């Protein structure tokens, strides 16, 4: 249903989730995977992945851009070197 790095899927919420629901989901997952509380392998990496979701979803403009199918941080074109 969601792409693999979809911030909604990462937080386990619907694309129609309220800002409060997003914050609650983020807080629960951040506590669960925080390296100080979860020493299991992969917890720190998952904690980092979870941390990217609020950057996209907590601000209305990046969230609307994401929802329209636009990348939140589009790749920059390569620098052209003079020949």
C-alpha positions as CSV (number, residue, x, y, z in Angstrom):
1,X,0.0,0.0,0.0
2,X,2.8,2.5,1.0
3,X,6.2,2.8,-0.7
4,X,9.0,1.3,1.5
5,X,10.3,4.7,2.8
6,X,6.9,6.2,3.2
7,X,6.8,8.4,6.3
8,X,3.1,7.4,7.0
9,X,4.0,3.7,6.9
10,X,7.1,4.3,9.0
11,X,4.9,5.8,11.7
12,X,2.1,3.3,11.2
13,X,-0.6,6.0,10.6
14,X,-3.0,6.9,7.8
15,X,-2.3,9.7,5.3
16,X,-5.3,11.4,6.9
17,X,-3.8,11.3,10.4
18,X,-4.0,14.5,12.5
19,X,-0.9,16.3,13.6
20,X,-1.6,15.0,17.1
21,X,-1.8,11.4,15.9
22,X,1.5,11.8,14.0
23,X,3.2,13.2,17.1
24,X,1.9,10.4,19.3
25,X,3.0,7.7,16.8
26,X,6.4,9.2,16.5
27,X,6.8,9.5,20.3
28,X,5.9,5.9,20.8
29,X,8.2,4.6,18.1
30,X,11.1,6.8,19.1
31,X,10.9,5.5,22.7
32,X,10.7,1.9,21.5
33,X,13.7,2.1,19.2
34,X,15.9,4.7,21.0
35,X,19.4,3.2,21.4
36,X,19.5,4.1,25.1
37,X,16.4,1.9,25.7
38,X,16.8,-0.8,23.0
39,X,20.2,-2.4,22.6
40,X,19.0,-4.9,20.0
41,X,20.7,-4.9,16.6
42,X,19.1,-2.6,14.1
43,X,17.3,-0.4,16.7
44,X,19.6,2.6,16.2
45,X,19.1,2.4,12.4
46,X,15.3,2.2,12.8
47,X,15.4,5.1,15.2
48,X,17.2,7.2,12.6
49,X,14.6,6.2,9.9
50,X,11.7,7.1,12.2
51,X,13.3,10.5,12.8
52,X,12.9,11.5,9.1
53,X,9.1,11.2,9.1
54,X,8.3,14.2,11.3
55,X,10.6,16.4,9.1
56,X,8.2,15.7,6.2
57,X,4.9,15.4,8.0
58,X,5.0,18.0,10.8
59,X,5.1,21.0,8.6
60,X,2.0,21.5,6.3
61,X,3.9,22.6,3.2
62,X,6.3,19.6,3.0
63,X,3.5,17.3,3.9
64,X,1.3,18.7,1.1
65,X,4.1,18.4,-1.4
66,X,4.7,14.8,-0.3
67,X,1.0,14.0,-0.5
68,X,0.9,15.4,-4.1
69,X,3.7,12.9,-5.0
70,X,6.5,15.4,-4.9
71,X,9.7,14.5,-3.2
72,X,10.2,16.2,0.2
73,X,13.8,16.8,-0.6
74,X,14.2,16.5,-4.4
75,X,17.7,15.5,-5.6
76,X,19.8,18.3,-6.8
77,X,21.1,18.3,-10.4
78,X,24.8,17.4,-10.7
79,X,27.2,20.2,-10.9
80,X,28.4,20.9,-14.4
81,X,32.1,21.5,-14.7
82,X,33.3,23.9,-17.4
83,X,35.0,22.1,-20.2
